[in-house]
Amino acid sequence: MSSVEVTKAEISRDGPSLHLHFISTRLPYRPPVKWGPFNAVYFELAFEGVESSSVRKFQSHDGSAVRMWDHAGKILLTCEGAVRLSMTCQFMRIIKISGLLQSL
């Protein structure tokens, strides 16, 4: 996903895990009807069994590009832009996806 706003990245030694929260202004192709007034999507993802992680930059404004892919049974994640981080883990869970009304 390109042009997302990362709002939180939380690393915990339990697991170890990384929770990533971000907002995208790109709505799904067919959003739920109840999302009618919303103009953004909020994501909260949990990455478990983190094997390596690196945070090189974390600015409070501007966009980032988040990319995930499978490599040899592991999940690789990179984030470039206002937030620069990378991570390798064993699995991912979707904690929350919800519609959001952002002021313009």
C-alpha positions in Angstrom: 0.0 0.0 0.0 1.4 3.3 -1.0 0.8 6.7 0.7 -0.4 5.5 4.1 0.1 7.3 7.4 1.7 5.1 10.1 0.3 6.2 13.4 1.9 3.6 15.7 4.5 0.9 15.7 4.8 -1.0 19.0 7.4 -3.7 19.6 7.0 -6.2 22.4 9.4 -8.9 23.6 6.4 -11.2 24.3 6.3 -13.3 21.1 8.2 -11.2 20.2 5.7 -9.1 18.3 5.2 -5.9 16.4 1.8 -4.1 16.2 1.5 -1.7 13.3 -1.3 0.9 13.0 -1.8 2.9 9.9 -4.4 4.9 7.9 -5.0 4.7 4.1 -7.1 7.0 2.1 -7.6 4.3 -0.5 -11.0 2.7 0.2 -11.8 -0.9 -0.8 -13.4 -1.5 -4.2 -16.8 -2.2 -2.5 -16.8 -0.8 1.0 -19.6 -1.8 3.4 -22.7 0.3 3.1 -22.2 1.6 6.6 -18.9 3.1 5.5 -20.8 5.6 3.4 -19.5 8.8 5.1 -15.9 7.5 5.5 -13.0 8.7 3.4 -10.2 6.6 4.9 -9.5 3.1 6.3 -7.8 2.4 9.7 -5.7 -0.8 9.9 -4.2 -2.5 13.0 -2.0 -5.5 12.2 -0.1 -7.8 14.6 3.0 -9.5 13.5 4.0 -12.5 15.7 7.2 -14.5 16.0 9.3 -11.5 15.0 12.8 -12.7 14.0 14.3 -9.4 13.0 13.3 -5.8 13.0 14.8 -2.4 12.3 13.4 1.1 12.8 15.4 3.8 11.1 13.0 6.7 11.0 9.7 7.7 12.6 8.3 11.1 11.6 4.9 12.3 12.7 3.7 13.6 9.3 3.9 12.6 5.6 3.1 9.3 3.9 4.9 6.0 3.8 4.6 2.9 1.6 4.0 -0.4 3.4 4.8 -3.6 1.5 4.4 -7.3 2.7 5.4 -10.5 1.0 6.0 -14.1 1.6 9.6 -15.4 1.4 10.5 -19.0 2.2 7.5 -19.3 4.6 8.3 -16.0 6.4 6.5 -12.7 6.2 8.7 -9.8 5.2 7.5 -6.2 5.8 9.1 -2.9 4.7 7.9 0.6 5.3 9.6 3.5 3.4 8.9 7.2 3.7 8.1 9.2 6.8 8.5 5.9 8.7 11.3 3.6 7.7 11.2 0.1 9.2 11.7 -3.5 8.2 10.8 -6.8 9.8 10.7 -10.5 9.3 8.1 -12.7 11.2 6.4 -16.0 11.3 2.8 -14.9 10.9 0.4 -12.0 10.9 -3.0 -11.3 12.4 -5.5 -8.6 11.4 -6.6 -7.0 14.7 -8.9 -4.3 13.2 -10.0 -2.8 9.9 -12.5 0.1 10.1 -13.8 3.0 8.2 -12.6 6.4 9.3 -13.7 10.0 8.6 -10.7 12.2 8.3 -10.9 16.0 8.1 -9.6 17.4 4.8 
